[in-house]
Every structure is written in C-alpha cells, then in structure tokens.
C-alpha cells in the first residue's frame, strides 16, 4: 500500500480504474474484505504495534477508506520526512 502512495499520477489512475471495476463486481464484498485483511497484515508487519480498527470498521464505506489512507499517508510523510516522487 505504501508503495502506491509514492507512485505517479498515471499509475494512480490505473489503480483507481481497477478499484472502479471492483466496485461494479458482484464479488465486491468478498474482494473488499480480502483486501482489507491483506492491508492490515502488511501494515502490521511494517509497523508493529500500530493500532488499527477492525476490518468491519474499515469496510463501512469508501469515504472512510479514503480518509484513512490520507491519514496514514500524512502520518507516514510526517514521521519519515518522506517526499514522494511525482
């Protein structure tokens, strides 16, 4: 996930397009849950001890997910003083 935060605009659009395709899929709920569980696993392996909400809370809506990603990105950029490439 964190690698996605530093990618260029073209790649970000490709990822957004994939997300839109998933949103239209009849398997959306299963895919959402699997992605959230994978994200929690990866975040916990990279940042042990980080408190994260349960998967069900993360799945409440895309607005909440986007808000969480923005918050994680801001925390990451502040904590590591990282400047993404554009």
Gaussian input, Z-matrix of N, CA and C with variables (Angstrom, degrees):
# hf/3-21g

backbone

0 1
 N
 C     1     B1
 C     2     B2     1     A1
 N     3     B3     2     A2     1     D1
 C     4     B4     3     A3     2     D2
 C     5     B5     4     A4     3     D3
 N     6     B6     5     A5     4     D4
 C     7     B7     6     A6     5     D5
 C     8     B8     7     A7     6     D6
 N     9     B9     8     A8     7     D7
 C    10    B10     9     A9     8     D8
 C    11    B11    10    A10     9     D9
 N    12    B12    11    A11    10    D10
 C    13    B13    12    A12    11    D11
 C    14    B14    13    A13    12    D12
 N    15    B15    14    A14    13    D13
 C    16    B16    15    A15    14    D14
 C    17    B17    16    A16    15    D15
 N    18    B18    17    A17    16    D16
 C    19    B19    18    A18    17    D17
 C    20    B20    19    A19    18    D18
 N    21    B21    20    A20    19    D19
 C    22    B22    21    A21    20    D20
 C    23    B23    22    A22    21    D21
 N    24    B24    23    A23    22    D22
 C    25    B25    24    A24    23    D23
 C    26    B26    25    A25    24    D24
 N    27    B27    26    A26    25    D25
 C    28    B28    27    A27    26    D26
 C    29    B29    28    A28    27    D27
 N    30    B30    29    A29    28    D28
 C    31    B31    30    A30    29    D29
 C    32    B32    31    A31    30    D30
 N    33    B33    32    A32    31    D31
 C    34    B34    33    A33    32    D32
 C    35    B35    34    A34    33    D33
 N    36    B36    35    A35    34    D34
 C    37    B37    36    A36    35    D35
 C    38    B38    37    A37    36    D36
 N    39    B39    38    A38    37    D37
 C    40    B40    39    A39    38    D38
 C    41    B41    40    A40    39    D39
 N    42    B42    41    A41    40    D40
 C    43    B43    42    A42    41    D41
 C    44    B44    43    A43    42    D42
 N    45    B45    44    A44    43    D43
 C    46    B46    45    A45    44    D44
 C    47    B47    46    A46    45    D45
 N    48    B48    47    A47    46    D46
 C    49    B49    48    A48    47    D47
 C    50    B50    49    A49    48    D48
 N    51    B51    50    A50    49    D49
 C    52    B52    51    A51    50    D50
 C    53    B53    52    A52    51    D51
 N    54    B54    53    A53    52    D52
 C    55    B55    54    A54    53    D53
 C    56    B56    55    A55    54    D54
 N    57    B57    56    A56    55    D55
 C    58    B58    57    A57    56    D56
 C    59    B59    58    A58    57    D57
 N    60    B60    59    A59    58    D58
 C    61    B61    60    A60    59    D59
 C    62    B62    61    A61    60    D60
 N    63    B63    62    A62    61    D61
 C    64    B64    63    A63    62    D62
 C    65    B65    64    A64    63    D63
 N    66    B66    65    A65    64    D64
 C    67    B67    66    A66    65    D65
 C    68    B68    67    A67    66    D66
 N    69    B69    68    A68    67    D67
 C    70    B70    69    A69    68    D68
 C    71    B71    70    A70    69    D69
 N    72    B72    71    A71    70    D70
 C    73    B73    72    A72    71    D71
 C    74    B74    73    A73    72    D72
 N    75    B75    74    A74    73    D73
 C    76    B76    75    A75    74    D74
 C    77    B77    76    A76    75    D75
 N    78    B78    77    A77    76    D76
 C    79    B79    78    A78    77    D77
 C    80    B80    79    A79    78    D78
 N    81    B81    80    A80    79    D79
 C    82    B82    81    A81    80    D80
 C    83    B83    82    A82    81    D81
 N    84    B84    83    A83    82    D82
 C    85    B85    84    A84    83    D83
 C    86    B86    85    A85    84    D84
 N    87    B87    86    A86    85    D85
 C    88    B88    87    A87    86    D86
 C    89    B89    88    A88    87    D87
 N    90    B90    89    A89    88    D88
 C    91    B91    90    A90    89    D89
 C    92    B92    91    A91    90    D90
 N    93    B93    92    A92    91    D91
 C    94    B94    93    A93    92    D92
 C    95    B95    94    A94    93    D93
 N    96    B96    95    A95    94    D94
 C    97    B97    96    A96    95    D95
 C    98    B98    97    A97    96    D96
 N    99    B99    98    A98    97    D97
 C   100   B100    99    A99    98    D98
 C   101   B101   100   A100    99    D99
 N   102   B102   101   A101   100   D100
 C   103   B103   102   A102   101   D101
 C   104   B104   103   A103   102   D102
 N   105   B105   104   A104   103   D103
 C   106   B106   105   A105   104   D104
 C   107   B107   106   A106   105   D105
 N   108   B108   107   A107   106   D106
 C   109   B109   108   A108   107   D107
 C   110   B110   109   A109   108   D108
 N   111   B111   110   A110   109   D109
 C   112   B112   111   A111   110   D110
 C   113   B113   112   A112   111   D111
 N   114   B114   113   A113   112   D112
 C   115   B115   114   A114   113   D113
 C   116   B116   115   A115   114   D114
 N   117   B117   116   A116   115   D115
 C   118   B118   117   A117   116   D116
 C   119   B119   118   A118   117   D117
 N   120   B120   119   A119   118   D118
 C   121   B121   120   A120   119   D119
 C   122   B122   121   A121   120   D120
 N   123   B123   122   A122   121   D121
 C   124   B124   123   A123   122   D122
 C   125   B125   124   A124   123   D123
 N   126   B126   125   A125   124   D124
 C   127   B127   126   A126   125   D125
 C   128   B128   127   A127   126   D126
 N   129   B129   128   A128   127   D127
 C   130   B130   129   A129   128   D128
 C   131   B131   130   A130   129   D129
 N   132   B132   131   A131   130   D130
 C   133   B133   132   A132   131   D131
 C   134   B134   133   A133   132   D132
 N   135   B135   134   A134   133   D133
 C   136   B136   135   A135   134   D134
 C   137   B137   136   A136   135   D135
 N   138   B138   137   A137   136   D136
 C   139   B139   138   A138   137   D137
 C   140   B140   139   A139   138   D138
 N   141   B141   140   A140   139   D139
 C   142   B142   141   A141   140   D140
 C   143   B143   142   A142   141   D141
 N   144   B144   143   A143   142   D142
 C   145   B145   144   A144   143   D143
 C   146   B146   145   A145   144   D144
 N   147   B147   146   A146   145   D145
 C   148   B148   147   A147   146   D146
 C   149   B149   148   A148   147   D147
 N   150   B150   149   A149   148   D148
 C   151   B151   150   A150   149   D149
 C   152   B152   151   A151   150   D150
 N   153   B153   152   A152   151   D151
 C   154   B154   153   A153   152   D152
 C   155   B155   154   A154   153   D153
 N   156   B156   155   A155   154   D154
 C   157   B157   156   A156   155   D155
 C   158   B158   157   A157   156   D156
 N   159   B159   158   A158   157   D157
 C   160   B160   159   A159   158   D158
 C   161   B161   160   A160   159   D159
 N   162   B162   161   A161   160   D160
 C   163   B163   162   A162   161   D161
 C   164   B164   163   A163   162   D162
 N   165   B165   164   A164   163   D163
 C   166   B166   165   A165   164   D164
 C   167   B167   166   A166   165   D165
 N   168   B168   167   A167   166   D166
 C   169   B169   168   A168   167   D167
 C   170   B170   169   A169   168   D168
 N   171   B171   170   A170   169   D169
 C   172   B172   171   A171   170   D170
 C   173   B173   172   A172   171   D171
 N   174   B174   173   A173   172   D172
 C   175   B175   174   A174   173   D173
 C   176   B176   175   A175   174   D174
 N   177   B177   176   A176   175   D175
 C   178   B178   177   A177   176   D176
 C   179   B179   178   A178   177   D177
 N   180   B180   179   A179   178   D178
 C   181   B181   180   A180   179   D179
 C   182   B182   181   A181   180   D180
 N   183   B183   182   A182   181   D181
 C   184   B184   183   A183   182   D182
 C   185   B185   184   A184   183   D183
 N   186   B186   185   A185   184   D184
 C   187   B187   186   A186   185   D185
 C   188   B188   187   A187   186   D186
 N   189   B189   188   A188   187   D187
 C   190   B190   189   A189   188   D188
 C   191   B191   190   A190   189   D189
 N   192   B192   191   A191   190   D190
 C   193   B193   192   A192   191   D191
 C   194   B194   193   A193   192   D192
 N   195   B195   194   A194   193   D193
 C   196   B196   195   A195   194   D194
 C   197   B197   196   A196   195   D195
 N   198   B198   197   A197   196   D196
 C   199   B199   198   A198   197   D197
 C   200   B200   199   A199   198   D198
 N   201   B201   200   A200   199   D199
 C   202   B202   201   A201   200   D200
 C   203   B203   202   A202   201   D201
 N   204   B204   203   A203   202   D202
 C   205   B205   204   A204   203   D203
 C   206   B206   205   A205   204   D204
 N   207   B207   206   A206   205   D205
 C   208   B208   207   A207   206   D206
 C   209   B209   208   A208   207   D207
 N   210   B210   209   A209   208   D208
 C   211   B211   210   A210   209   D209
 C   212   B212   211   A211   210   D210
 N   213   B213   212   A212   211   D211
 C   214   B214   213   A213   212   D212
 C   215   B215   214   A214   213   D213
 N   216   B216   215   A215   214   D214
 C   217   B217   216   A216   215   D215
 C   218   B218   217   A217   216   D216
 N   219   B219   218   A218   217   D217
 C   220   B220   219   A219   218   D218
 C   221   B221   220   A220   219   D219
 N   222   B222   221   A221   220   D220
 C   223   B223   222   A222   221   D221
 C   224   B224   223   A223   222   D222
 N   225   B225   224   A224   223   D223
 C   226   B226   225   A225   224   D224
 C   227   B227   226   A226   225   D225
 N   228   B228   227   A227   226   D226
 C   229   B229   228   A228   227   D227
 C   230   B230   229   A229   228   D228
 N   231   B231   230   A230   229   D229
 C   232   B232   231   A231   230   D230
 C   233   B233   232   A232   231   D231
 N   234   B234   233   A233   232   D232
 C   235   B235   234   A234   233   D233
 C   236   B236   235   A235   234   D234
 N   237   B237   236   A236   235   D235
 C   238   B238   237   A237   236   D236
 C   239   B239   238   A238   237   D237
 N   240   B240   239   A239   238   D238
 C   241   B241   240   A240   239   D239
 C   242   B242   241   A241   240   D240
 N   243   B243   242   A242   241   D241
 C   244   B244   243   A243   242   D242
 C   245   B245   244   A244   243   D243
 N   246   B246   245   A245   244   D244
 C   247   B247   246   A246   245   D245
 C   248   B248   247   A247   246   D246
 N   249   B249   248   A248   247   D247
 C   250   B250   249   A249   248   D248
 C   251   B251   250   A250   249   D249
 N   252   B252   251   A251   250   D250
 C   253   B253   252   A252   251   D251
 C   254   B254   253   A253   252   D252
 N   255   B255   254   A254   253   D253
 C   256   B256   255   A255   254   D254
 C   257   B257   256   A256   255   D255

   B1=1.4324
   B2=1.5156
   B3=1.3446
   B4=1.4550
   B5=1.5213
   B6=1.3154
   B7=1.4632
   B8=1.5176
   B9=1.3189
   B10=1.4627
   B11=1.5186
   B12=1.3190
   B13=1.4529
   B14=1.5198
   B15=1.3157
   B16=1.4604
   B17=1.5275
   B18=1.3260
   B19=1.4636
   B20=1.5169
   B21=1.3091
   B22=1.4562
   B23=1.5184
   B24=1.3146
   B25=1.4572
   B26=1.5263
   B27=1.3254
   B28=1.4642
   B29=1.5212
   B30=1.3046
   B31=1.4698
   B32=1.5210
   B33=1.3212
   B34=1.4635
   B35=1.5284
   B36=1.3241
   B37=1.4700
   B38=1.5220
   B39=1.3188
   B40=1.4678
   B41=1.5231
   B42=1.3206
   B43=1.4674
   B44=1.5202
   B45=1.3256
   B46=1.4697
   B47=1.5329
   B48=1.3214
   B49=1.4605
   B50=1.5269
   B51=1.3215
   B52=1.4639
   B53=1.5282
   B54=1.3150
   B55=1.4640
   B56=1.5173
   B57=1.3207
   B58=1.4610
   B59=1.5272
   B60=1.3257
   B61=1.4682
   B62=1.5247
   B63=1.3205
   B64=1.4716
   B65=1.5248
   B66=1.3283
   B67=1.4654
   B68=1.5269
   B69=1.3184
   B70=1.4660
   B71=1.5285
   B72=1.3191
   B73=1.4622
   B74=1.5301
   B75=1.3462
   B76=1.4613
   B77=1.5346
   B78=1.3238
   B79=1.4680
   B80=1.5296
   B81=1.3213
   B82=1.4600
   B83=1.5310
   B84=1.3153
   B85=1.4664
   B86=1.5249
   B87=1.3146
   B88=1.4689
   B89=1.5213
   B90=1.3310
   B91=1.4676
   B92=1.5234
   B93=1.3401
   B94=1.4685
   B95=1.5256
   B96=1.3265
   B97=1.4695
   B98=1.5280
   B99=1.3237
   B100=1.4682
   B101=1.5246
   B102=1.3258
   B103=1.4708
   B104=1.5279
   B105=1.3181
   B106=1.4721
   B107=1.5280
   B108=1.3250
   B109=1.4596
   B110=1.5195
   B111=1.3318
   B112=1.4641
   B113=1.5217
   B114=1.3386
   B115=1.4662
   B116=1.5263
   B117=1.3241
   B118=1.4637
   B119=1.5232
   B120=1.3133
   B121=1.4624
   B122=1.5230
   B123=1.3482
   B124=1.4727
   B125=1.5251
   B126=1.3216
   B127=1.4659
   B128=1.5173
   B129=1.3262
   B130=1.4686
   B131=1.5196
   B132=1.3359
   B133=1.4653
   B134=1.5238
   B135=1.3299
   B136=1.4677
   B137=1.5255
   B138=1.3159
   B139=1.4632
   B140=1.5223
   B141=1.3264
   B142=1.4633
   B143=1.5275
   B144=1.3126
   B145=1.4557
   B146=1.5170
   B147=1.3304
   B148=1.4594
   B149=1.5207
   B150=1.3059
   B151=1.4552
   B152=1.5177
   B153=1.3181
   B154=1.4601
   B155=1.5173
   B156=1.3327
   B157=1.4596
   B158=1.5263
   B159=1.3371
   B160=1.4659
   B161=1.5308
   B162=1.3272
   B163=1.4660
   B164=1.5243
   B165=1.3291
   B166=1.4659
   B167=1.5253
   B168=1.3264
   B169=1.4627
   B170=1.5244
   B171=1.3182
   B172=1.4649
   B173=1.5261
   B174=1.3235
   B175=1.4626
   B176=1.5277
   B177=1.3211
   B178=1.4669
   B179=1.5182
   B180=1.3097
   B181=1.4589
   B182=1.5062
   B183=1.3196
   B184=1.4609
   B185=1.5180
   B186=1.3345
   B187=1.4663
   B188=1.5248
   B189=1.3334
   B190=1.4581
   B191=1.5244
   B192=1.3255
   B193=1.4586
   B194=1.5263
   B195=1.3243
   B196=1.4638
   B197=1.5261
   B198=1.3267
   B199=1.4686
   B200=1.5268
   B201=1.3255
   B202=1.4687
   B203=1.5220
   B204=1.3255
   B205=1.4668
   B206=1.5186
   B207=1.3420
   B208=1.4669
   B209=1.5260
   B210=1.3280
   B211=1.4645
   B212=1.5304
   B213=1.3404
   B214=1.4681
   B215=1.5186
   B216=1.3269
   B217=1.4635
   B218=1.5252
   B219=1.3287
   B220=1.4662
   B221=1.5200
   B222=1.3249
   B223=1.4703
   B224=1.5154
   B225=1.3102
   B226=1.4680
   B227=1.5194
   B228=1.3212
   B229=1.4584
   B230=1.5192
   B231=1.3243
   B232=1.4585
   B233=1.5217
   B234=1.3319
   B235=1.4664
   B236=1.5211
   B237=1.3054
   B238=1.4667
   B239=1.5226
   B240=1.3432
   B241=1.4698
   B242=1.5268
   B243=1.3016
   B244=1.4666
   B245=1.5145
   B246=1.3091
   B247=1.4622
   B248=1.5233
   B249=1.3512
   B250=1.4658
   B251=1.5208
   B252=1.3128
   B253=1.4576
   B254=1.5156
   B255=1.3092
   B256=1.4786
   B257=1.4929
   A1=110.87
   A2=117.02
   A3=119.13
   A4=111.84
   A5=117.10
   A6=118.99
   A7=110.30
   A8=116.83
   A9=120.69
   A10=111.39
   A11=117.34
   A12=120.74
   A13=112.53
   A14=117.89
   A15=121.14
   A16=112.69
   A17=117.09
   A18=119.21
   A19=110.61
   A20=115.83
   A21=121.17
   A22=112.62
   A23=115.35
   A24=122.36
   A25=112.00
   A26=118.65
   A27=121.47
   A28=111.06
   A29=116.50
   A30=119.65
   A31=110.59
   A32=116.66
   A33=119.87
   A34=109.42
   A35=117.50
   A36=120.88
   A37=110.78
   A38=117.54
   A39=120.94
   A40=110.33
   A41=116.48
   A42=120.31
   A43=110.11
   A44=116.84
   A45=120.50
   A46=109.93
   A47=117.76
   A48=121.89
   A49=110.70
   A50=116.33
   A51=120.62
   A52=109.91
   A53=116.63
   A54=121.07
   A55=112.28
   A56=116.74
   A57=120.52
   A58=110.86
   A59=116.88
   A60=120.54
   A61=110.43
   A62=116.40
   A63=120.47
   A64=109.57
   A65=116.95
   A66=121.04
   A67=111.81
   A68=117.29
   A69=121.87
   A70=112.67
   A71=117.26
   A72=121.87
   A73=111.46
   A74=117.43
   A75=119.87
   A76=111.96
   A77=117.40
   A78=121.61
   A79=112.15
   A80=116.94
   A81=121.96
   A82=113.14
   A83=118.26
   A84=120.36
   A85=111.59
   A86=117.05
   A87=120.35
   A88=111.12
   A89=116.16
   A90=120.39
   A91=110.28
   A92=117.17
   A93=121.07
   A94=111.33
   A95=115.89
   A96=119.75
   A97=110.65
   A98=117.35
   A99=120.69
   A100=111.04
   A101=117.06
   A102=120.73
   A103=110.48
   A104=117.46
   A105=120.26
   A106=111.10
   A107=117.06
   A108=119.46
   A109=110.72
   A110=117.21
   A111=121.04
   A112=110.32
   A113=116.34
   A114=119.53
   A115=110.98
   A116=116.78
   A117=119.51
   A118=110.79
   A119=116.89
   A120=121.11
   A121=110.82
   A122=116.49
   A123=120.79
   A124=111.47
   A125=117.04
   A126=120.02
   A127=110.07
   A128=116.80
   A129=119.53
   A130=111.83
   A131=117.45
   A132=119.05
   A133=111.35
   A134=117.62
   A135=121.41
   A136=112.39
   A137=116.94
   A138=122.20
   A139=109.57
   A140=117.83
   A141=120.01
   A142=110.67
   A143=115.23
   A144=120.32
   A145=113.94
   A146=118.31
   A147=121.42
   A148=108.48
   A149=116.89
   A150=121.33
   A151=109.09
   A152=115.00
   A153=120.51
   A154=109.09
   A155=116.70
   A156=119.12
   A157=110.96
   A158=117.02
   A159=120.16
   A160=111.12
   A161=115.84
   A162=121.58
   A163=110.74
   A164=117.71
   A165=120.27
   A166=111.76
   A167=117.52
   A168=120.60
   A169=111.04
   A170=116.72
   A171=120.30
   A172=111.97
   A173=116.52
   A174=120.87
   A175=113.33
   A176=118.15
   A177=120.58
   A178=113.68
   A179=117.29
   A180=118.77
   A181=111.21
   A182=115.58
   A183=118.98
   A184=111.71
   A185=117.86
   A186=119.47
   A187=109.74
   A188=117.07
   A189=120.36
   A190=110.48
   A191=117.32
   A192=120.53
   A193=110.06
   A194=117.29
   A195=120.09
   A196=110.74
   A197=116.57
   A198=120.66
   A199=110.30
   A200=116.87
   A201=120.56
   A202=111.24
   A203=117.49
   A204=120.44
   A205=109.90
   A206=117.00
   A207=119.88
   A208=110.98
   A209=116.70
   A210=120.99
   A211=110.34
   A212=117.17
   A213=120.58
   A214=110.42
   A215=115.81
   A216=119.80
   A217=110.16
   A218=116.67
   A219=120.51
   A220=110.47
   A221=116.95
   A222=120.36
   A223=110.77
   A224=116.38
   A225=120.69
   A226=110.02
   A227=116.95
   A228=120.49
   A229=110.90
   A230=116.68
   A231=120.41
   A232=110.93
   A233=116.11
   A234=120.27
   A235=112.17
   A236=117.14
   A237=120.19
   A238=113.13
   A239=115.99
   A240=120.74
   A241=110.29
   A242=113.23
   A243=122.36
   A244=109.40
   A245=117.00
   A246=121.63
   A247=107.98
   A248=117.33
   A249=119.66
   A250=111.88
   A251=114.63
   A252=120.73
   A253=108.52
   A254=117.52
   A255=121.10
   A256=109.93
   D1=-43.96
   D2=-175.98
   D3=-66.13
   D4=-30.19
   D5=175.53
   D6=-63.89
   D7=-33.56
   D8=178.96
   D9=-64.47
   D10=-29.12
   D11=-176.72
   D12=-70.19
   D13=-20.59
   D14=-176.67
   D15=-108.87
   D16=13.34
   D17=-178.08
   D18=-86.17
   D19=165.07
   D20=-179.87
   D21=-73.95
   D22=171.31
   D23=-176.51
   D24=-61.02
   D25=-41.64
   D26=-178.41
   D27=-61.02
   D28=-45.43
   D29=179.29
   D30=-67.19
   D31=-37.26
   D32=179.46
   D33=-63.29
   D34=-39.12
   D35=177.40
   D36=-64.50
   D37=-38.38
   D38=178.04
   D39=-63.27
   D40=-42.06
   D41=178.87
   D42=-65.94
   D43=-41.89
   D44=178.19
   D45=-62.20
   D46=-39.69
   D47=178.04
   D48=-62.50
   D49=-41.63
   D50=176.49
   D51=-61.91
   D52=-42.79
   D53=177.95
   D54=-60.76
   D55=-38.95
   D56=178.21
   D57=-66.90
   D58=-36.70
   D59=177.23
   D60=-65.76
   D61=-41.34
   D62=177.78
   D63=-63.62
   D64=-39.51
   D65=-179.03
   D66=-59.62
   D67=-29.39
   D68=-179.59
   D69=-89.00
   D70=-8.16
   D71=-175.45
   D72=-74.63
   D73=143.35
   D74=173.97
   D75=-67.54
   D76=-14.72
   D77=179.29
   D78=-98.46
   D79=17.71
   D80=-173.89
   D81=-53.13
   D82=-47.34
   D83=-177.41
   D84=-61.72
   D85=-42.49
   D86=178.59
   D87=-65.37
   D88=-42.00
   D89=179.29
   D90=-65.26
   D91=-44.37
   D92=179.08
   D93=-57.40
   D94=-47.27
   D95=-178.83
   D96=-63.27
   D97=-43.68
   D98=179.90
   D99=-63.06
   D100=-42.94
   D101=179.58
   D102=-64.51
   D103=-43.23
   D104=-179.87
   D105=-64.58
   D106=-40.97
   D107=177.91
   D108=-64.35
   D109=-40.20
   D110=177.85
   D111=-64.67
   D112=-43.21
   D113=179.63
   D114=-62.08
   D115=-43.37
   D116=177.98
   D117=-60.44
   D118=-44.03
   D119=179.00
   D120=-59.05
   D121=-48.83
   D122=-178.14
   D123=-65.21
   D124=-42.87
   D125=179.99
   D126=-65.21
   D127=-42.92
   D128=179.07
   D129=-64.88
   D130=-32.97
   D131=179.07
   D132=-74.67
   D133=-30.11
   D134=179.69
   D135=-87.30
   D136=-29.84
   D137=-176.99
   D138=-133.35
   D139=71.21
   D140=-179.09
   D141=-57.85
   D142=139.53
   D143=177.87
   D144=90.12
   D145=-8.38
   D146=178.46
   D147=-68.82
   D148=128.25
   D149=179.53
   D150=-80.76
   D151=122.24
   D152=178.49
   D153=-124.49
   D154=146.01
   D155=177.54
   D156=-68.40
   D157=159.68
   D158=176.97
   D159=-60.18
   D160=156.81
   D161=-178.52
   D162=-55.10
   D163=-42.00
   D164=-178.21
   D165=-59.85
   D166=-36.62
   D167=177.38
   D168=-67.91
   D169=-36.30
   D170=179.16
   D171=-69.86
   D172=-23.80
   D173=-176.12
   D174=-89.22
   D175=6.27
   D176=-175.33
   D177=-64.60
   D178=-24.06
   D179=178.46
   D180=171.97
   D181=157.31
   D182=-177.75
   D183=-66.80
   D184=-29.56
   D185=178.67
   D186=-62.85
   D187=-42.17
   D188=179.03
   D189=-66.02
   D190=-40.11
   D191=178.72
   D192=-63.18
   D193=-46.37
   D194=178.96
   D195=-61.56
   D196=-39.55
   D197=177.96
   D198=-63.29
   D199=-43.55
   D200=178.79
   D201=-63.98
   D202=-43.63
   D203=179.62
   D204=-62.48
   D205=-42.67
   D206=177.69
   D207=-61.97
   D208=-40.75
   D209=-179.99
   D210=-66.43
   D211=-44.03
   D212=179.20
   D213=-63.59
   D214=-39.65
   D215=179.79
   D216=-64.20
   D217=-45.41
   D218=179.65
   D219=-61.69
   D220=-43.24
   D221=178.76
   D222=-63.69
   D223=-41.23
   D224=-179.51
   D225=-65.00
   D226=-45.63
   D227=-178.28
   D228=-65.21
   D229=-38.94
   D230=179.50
   D231=-69.95
   D232=-46.70
   D233=-175.72
   D234=-66.34
   D235=-39.32
   D236=-174.48
   D237=-101.42
   D238=-3.03
   D239=-177.07
   D240=50.36
   D241=48.87
   D242=-175.89
   D243=-96.05
   D244=136.19
   D245=175.69
   D246=-113.77
   D247=113.04
   D248=-177.52
   D249=-69.05
   D250=153.09
   D251=175.26
   D252=-83.00
   D253=141.41
   D254=177.44
   D255=-126.25

